Amino acid sequence: MTQFTTRPEISGAFGVVTSTHWLASAAGMAILEKGGNAFDAAVATGFALQIVEPHLNGPAGDVPALIAPAGKPVQVICGQGVAPAAATIKAYKDLGLDMVPGTGLLATVVPGAFDTWMVMLRDHGTMRLADVMAHALSFARDGYPLIPRIHNTILGVKDLFASEWPTSAAIYLPDGDVPKSGALFSNPVLGNMYARIISEAESTGTDRDSEIEAARRIWREGFVAEAIDKFCRDTEVLDSSGRRHRGLLTGADIAAWEATYEDPLTYDYHGYTVCKTGPWGQGPVFLQQLALLKNFDLTSMGNTSADFVHTVVEASKLAFADREAFYGDPNFGDIPMQTLLGDEYNQARAKLIGSDASLSQNPGNIPGFGGEMFVRLASDDPGMASGAGEPTMARFDDHPTDSSGVARGDTCHLDIIDKWGNMVAVTPSGGWLQSSPAIPGLGFCLNTRAQMFWLNENTPSKLEPGKRPRTTLSPSLCLRDGEPYMVFGTPGGDQQDQWSLHLFLQHVHFGLNLQESIEAPEFHTNHFPSSFYPRLENPASLFLEGRFPKKTIADLQARGHVVNIEGDWDIGRTTAASQEGRLRKAAASPRHMQGYAIGR
């Protein structure tokens, strides 16, 4: 099956880079051209994304990665920081809070991005620190063209910056006004911070590895950690609770954490083995959906049919209900993943998928495991109906804040394969310019990932010191017939493991190439509780791009889905790269006119 696409699927024998911003893709490709490998290129791309998409990620954010070094097993690099030592449920309850705020200093966990990139570079890269950071430094100091989404994001928080967050106003409101779309914008404070790290690391280190280790120490124990510690300790910040709070994060928390390796969770499906993070992220939801869909003949349905959309959405509802009931940091309790991915369990669960849209939450029953599901309906608070999480929806471009002033964030993604067959998929996020004030002298914001914890003892994703929040960040890597084949992913919060799943299904069941799979009409549901403040759910909701056939839309409505018709190209920002022998291929979504694939 073939279909018209807005762009070609990129292919070549040298290497491919695809990401959610063309400048970041160009930076990664430049590293490959200089002789660097996929991991060198990933680090360069990742640091570039911090500069050119500051509303989507930053130096103090989170970076989960899936890597397949040529000839070696697939691994996960966990770049998800943990809750501070002082972050207890009691500490928040004593402040009169029943939910972690979605913005401000109380919402932060240990920054994970910088150390993760350094660990990747040290263990798998070949180039020096200054080489892989050169493009990011140039963008920060010399400027980059501001995309409309950044302009609109700053516009939405202009008054907050001017009245409450002066350190952010100093960077993002030059001359007191919002920078214009398309104008060159720079962040010299952030550029100088990274230049100082490089300079100090080079003066301390004697070779590549010692430079990288020095940079890690500078971040975790030197001037960066000291500035973060002081800001959290001394500054009261207005957050989404409507009150001002200091942070709980300390320099000791930062010094105690480092990025780690772990084995991926996997599931075999129609000759493919999909690799995902553990249940500290939502990655296993992708695998659970496959385990459910294995019981249906999707290929016979047609890729834009009501049967296909209905079956996939209903499987998503079941898998995400299990996410709410069972997922959490496995370092803090057993998560029954073997059962959740088992054939017997999913054959029984698949029987719950009927001809009509389900209206309730239906987690499985696994004796001895699981917790409560906490429900707050979007219909109870119409002003918050779309949530405050990660929309990746074109209709939000001009409305980056909701009715309560809570600023939405989002995420980036990159996929890279080099000529040697090294593969990497990374989903950087957090540290959004609109979610926390910039730290003086550093030029970046802290993450707000703690909002994903529940302040309730009866759930595996409850807040505990030293615990990873159950993040939505979810890069993907799959093998075909046992050999590393494809890396892919998308921004989008709770939608990540829906949109990336759809890409995979279009490719596997309907024979579409990567670009065709990405450009196929997209859809998702917000049926389950959002992972983001204020944690709303929208039962039976179904969002469809307008390119779906009218018959499909009418049929889905008749089945009880609450259908919302979006623009023809409004949903998702997926990217993907694959390899077949010496051939490398890559693609990126044309939605939002931002992501690009490059290769030769």
Secondary structure, DSSP 8 states (H G I E B T S, - for coil): -----SS--EEESSEEEEESSHHHHHHHHHHHHTT--HHHHHHHHHHHHHHH-TTTB-TBSB--EEEE-TTS--EEEE------TT--HHHHHTTT-SS--SSSGGG-----HHHHHHHHHHHH--S-HHHHHHHHHHHHHH-EE--HHHHHHHHHTHHHHHHT-HHHHHHHSGGGS---TTSEE--HHHHHHHHHHHHHHHHH-SSHHHHHHHHHHHHHHSHHHHHHHHHHHH--EE-TTSSEE-----HHHHHH---EEE--EEEEETTEEEEE--TTBSHHHHHHHHHHHTTS--GGG-TTSHHHHHHHHHHHHHHHHHHHHH-S-GGGS---HHHHT-HHHHHHHHTT--SS---S------TT--------BGGGSGGGTT-SS---BGGGTT--B-TT--B---B--EEEEETT--EEEE--BB--TTTS-B-TTT--BB--GGGGSBS-SSSTTB--TT----B----EEEEETTEEEEEEE---GGGHHHHHHHHHHHHHHH---HHHHHHS--EE---S--SSTT--B-TTEEEEETTS-HHHHHHHHHTT-EEEEE-TT-B---EEEEEETTEEEEEE--GGG--EEEE-
